Amino acid sequence: MRFRKTAAFAAMLGLFAFGSAYAGDGEGCHKHGDGMKKSDTNNDGKLSYDEFRTSHEQRMEKHFKRMDANSDGFVDAGEKQAARDKAREMFKKHHPQMQEQSDKSAS
């Protein structure tokens, strides 16, 4: 039961801070095709539900561990904010033209 709550919380955070899902490990938005290849474990060119689920569970776990800075098995408000800030910085780094447009529209 506790694992399910933790997994659900991690999924929620993953959706909330989607941009930070790959932050810091060199896997960015430009490598989604590689993810398909990695997830297709039987190399039939398509994903089964089990392959899809397994791939996402692994990414959720990796993402949760990255957010859980003190490794206590929980993500507190400070860790959540730090992950969100890191995601914003990574987005700015990889999409400077979108940041410029956002800055112009805000002024």
PyMOL commands that set and color helices and strands:
alter all, ss='L'
color gray80, all
select helices_A, chain A and resi 2-16+18-21+29-39+49-67+77-94+96-106
alter helices_A, ss='H'
color red, helices_A
deselect
rebuild
show_as cartoon
